[in-house]
């Protein structure tokens, strides 16, 4: 039995895996455990009176999934929809949400010491939704608390009570 150690003698349970993706010029990371699947973009069915960043809904194996374009939400460049546009399907609380991003990079493993506190400035996202900055050599990932972000009042997608359950 015992603990599983990596070569450096670190507990492997300390390692966190993040799905890395880009929005505009920035690279972000979210907890891989929140990700159900990654799909190519298909034009969703529009919903009347929805905010412009909610592109609409898609029917995903019988589940109606709202599709949110983070590039519109955070004013990150001009969103394009082509064969490279990706939708990350997320499980948030008891809801399934699709998030449009420019592209998905990879799955990155980070140890606690590779995660630095986020500074108060310089990101399109509110710092309360940012867990920290993940550093891998010269690369930096802005780590997002996707539960908090998707359930925030200004997204209007998920009631906070859904996360409490």
C-alpha positions as CSV (number, residue, x, y, z in Angstrom):
1,X,0.0,0.0,0.0
2,X,1.8,3.1,1.2
3,X,2.0,6.5,-0.5
4,X,2.8,6.9,-4.2
5,X,5.8,9.1,-4.6
6,X,7.2,10.6,-7.8
7,X,10.9,10.8,-8.5
8,X,11.3,14.0,-6.6
9,X,9.8,12.4,-3.5
10,X,6.6,14.5,-3.8
11,X,3.2,13.0,-2.9
12,X,1.5,12.3,-6.3
13,X,-1.8,13.3,-4.6
14,X,-0.4,16.9,-4.4
15,X,-0.3,17.1,-8.2
16,X,-3.3,18.9,-9.8
17,X,-4.2,18.5,-13.4
18,X,-5.5,21.5,-15.4
19,X,-6.9,21.7,-18.9
20,X,-5.0,24.6,-20.6
21,X,-6.9,26.7,-23.1
22,X,-6.5,30.1,-24.7
23,X,-8.7,33.2,-24.8
24,X,-7.3,36.0,-26.9
25,X,-3.6,36.2,-26.0
26,X,-3.8,34.7,-22.5
27,X,-3.6,31.0,-21.5
28,X,-5.9,29.8,-18.8
29,X,-6.3,26.6,-16.8
30,X,-9.2,24.9,-15.2
31,X,-9.4,21.8,-13.0
32,X,-9.6,18.8,-15.4
33,X,-12.1,17.1,-13.1
34,X,-14.7,19.7,-14.1
35,X,-14.3,18.9,-17.8
36,X,-16.7,16.3,-19.2
37,X,-15.6,16.5,-22.8
38,X,-14.2,18.8,-25.5
39,X,-16.2,19.3,-28.7
40,X,-15.9,21.2,-31.9
41,X,-18.2,24.3,-32.1
42,X,-21.6,23.8,-33.6
43,X,-24.0,26.7,-34.0
44,X,-26.3,26.7,-31.0
45,X,-30.0,27.5,-31.0
46,X,-30.4,31.1,-29.9
47,X,-32.5,32.0,-26.9
48,X,-34.5,35.2,-26.9
49,X,-33.3,37.9,-24.5
50,X,-30.2,36.0,-23.5
51,X,-27.1,38.1,-22.9
52,X,-24.8,38.3,-26.0
53,X,-22.1,36.1,-24.4
54,X,-24.7,33.2,-24.2
55,X,-24.6,32.0,-27.7
56,X,-27.6,29.7,-27.2
57,X,-28.1,26.0,-26.3
58,X,-27.3,22.7,-27.8
59,X,-28.9,19.3,-27.2
60,X,-26.1,17.0,-26.0
61,X,-27.4,13.5,-25.8
62,X,-30.8,14.7,-24.4
63,X,-29.4,17.4,-22.1
64,X,-30.0,21.0,-23.0
65,X,-26.6,22.8,-22.5
66,X,-26.1,26.5,-22.5
67,X,-23.1,27.6,-24.5
68,X,-21.2,30.6,-23.2
69,X,-18.5,32.4,-25.3
70,X,-15.9,33.6,-22.8
71,X,-14.3,35.8,-25.5
72,X,-17.4,37.9,-25.6
73,X,-17.9,37.8,-21.9
74,X,-14.5,39.2,-21.2
75,X,-14.0,41.3,-24.3
76,X,-11.1,39.3,-25.6
77,X,-10.6,40.1,-29.2
78,X,-13.1,39.4,-32.0
79,X,-14.5,35.9,-31.7
80,X,-14.3,33.7,-34.8
81,X,-16.2,30.5,-35.3
82,X,-14.3,28.1,-37.5
83,X,-13.1,24.5,-37.5
84,X,-10.6,25.3,-34.7
85,X,-13.2,26.8,-32.3
86,X,-13.6,24.5,-29.3
87,X,-16.4,24.0,-26.7
88,X,-15.3,22.7,-23.3
89,X,-18.3,20.9,-21.7
90,X,-18.2,21.4,-18.0
91,X,-19.9,19.8,-15.0
92,X,-20.6,22.6,-12.6
93,X,-22.6,21.7,-9.5
94,X,-25.7,19.9,-11.0
95,X,-25.5,21.7,-14.3
96,X,-23.8,21.1,-17.6
97,X,-22.4,24.2,-19.3
98,X,-20.5,24.6,-22.6
99,X,-17.7,27.2,-22.7
100,X,-16.4,28.5,-26.1
101,X,-12.6,29.1,-26.2
102,X,-10.1,29.9,-28.9
103,X,-8.3,26.6,-28.6
104,X,-7.4,23.9,-26.1
105,X,-3.6,23.4,-25.5
106,X,-3.0,20.4,-23.3
107,X,-3.5,18.9,-19.9
108,X,-0.9,20.3,-17.5
109,X,0.2,18.9,-14.2
110,X,1.1,21.4,-11.5
111,X,2.6,20.9,-8.0
112,X,1.5,23.3,-5.2
113,X,4.8,25.2,-5.4
114,X,4.2,25.9,-9.1
115,X,1.0,27.8,-8.3
116,X,1.6,31.5,-7.2
117,X,-1.0,33.9,-5.9
118,X,-2.7,36.0,-8.6
119,X,-1.8,39.7,-8.6
120,X,-4.7,42.1,-8.2
121,X,-4.2,43.6,-11.7
122,X,-4.0,42.7,-15.4
123,X,-6.6,40.0,-16.2
124,X,-9.8,40.2,-18.0
125,X,-11.4,38.1,-15.2
126,X,-12.3,39.3,-11.8
127,X,-9.5,38.2,-9.4
128,X,-12.1,36.4,-7.1
129,X,-12.5,33.9,-9.9
130,X,-8.7,33.3,-10.2
131,X,-7.1,30.7,-8.1
132,X,-3.6,31.7,-8.9
133,X,-0.9,31.5,-11.6
134,X,0.5,28.2,-12.7
135,X,4.1,28.4,-13.8
136,X,5.8,25.8,-16.0
137,X,9.2,27.0,-17.1
138,X,8.5,30.2,-19.1
139,X,4.8,29.4,-19.5
140,X,2.1,30.9,-17.3
141,X,-1.4,29.7,-16.9
142,X,-4.1,31.8,-15.3
143,X,-5.9,29.2,-13.1
144,X,-9.6,29.8,-12.9
145,X,-12.1,28.7,-10.3
146,X,-14.6,27.6,-12.9
147,X,-17.3,26.8,-10.4
148,X,-17.2,30.3,-8.9
149,X,-17.0,31.9,-12.3
150,X,-19.9,30.0,-13.9
151,X,-22.1,30.4,-10.8
152,X,-21.4,34.1,-10.4
153,X,-24.4,36.4,-10.5
154,X,-23.2,38.2,-13.7
155,X,-23.2,35.0,-15.6
156,X,-26.8,34.3,-14.6
157,X,-26.5,30.6,-15.5
158,X,-26.5,28.7,-12.3
159,X,-28.2,29.5,-9.0
160,X,-25.7,29.5,-6.2
161,X,-27.9,27.1,-4.3
162,X,-27.1,24.5,-7.0
163,X,-23.5,24.5,-5.8
164,X,-24.3,24.2,-2.1
165,X,-26.1,20.9,-2.6
